[in-house]
């Protein structure tokens, strides 16, 4: 299964981990990606997919970008926490693959994008079953011969759990996770240590929870979210009030990738991360029981889901996805002959 990915070198003056992390979705890049992907997004179909969690049906918002009607290759993309199917990095990857002839399914996690009104219960990061069943319902309605899955940050964590639990059921040819948190408690520690990330997630998440409560005030008696100055205080409140978990420690452990969580992973999978990731500590990789089907690729630089490789702000990560998926296309095809 081994595929040699090209090395990543940041351009001169753009090696800083925080700069790499920010350039991925701020500054001039969103404008450029929006413009470049306009031909793809003009043809996007908006879908409501039915996922199930503990036998309860839920609707998830997704976008299907069809490159070619007769196409048998589907790339399914998952965004990170507080991102969406319209996030710059997701559109960039989608457009790169779309131009290579892949059909694309961009899925919103519950309560991300414009989907707060769809489910009466709140998102939490353990809901991978909901995503895998939504993918299954899409594949039933729109069969493809080859299915590939990729996710970024929390979406990468989801992708690996989905692959371990349902990879064969979904017929996944290959899975790629870019900068997934292995130990979410440590990712929260890192976010708390950086004022920029801490404030960003506090503001963004508070707004998301308020939007959710606007539609479903009954989730909290009175429907009002208290004001929190500290992200971990908001997280403690959220876990206690809006998840089935007793405390943050229990909650983080429930979607961690360490220990034997990935033992059932049979499909070819890639975990791509950087040594200088300011949010996901590379040292957490040592806590992973690495199954034979998982290839771990660690670059010295790249930040958190950054990997901006030139002054045109192109993403090395996009190239890696197409190389991995094309590599497994060849092995899938040779297996058929």
Beta strands, then each sheet from edge to edge (+ up, - down):
strand 1: 45-53
strand 2: 56-65
strand 3: 73-78
strand 4: 103-107
strand 5: 146-152
strand 6: 172-178
strand 7: 269-274
strand 8: 294-299
sheet 1: 1+ 2- 4+ 3+ 5+ 6+ 7+ 8+
end
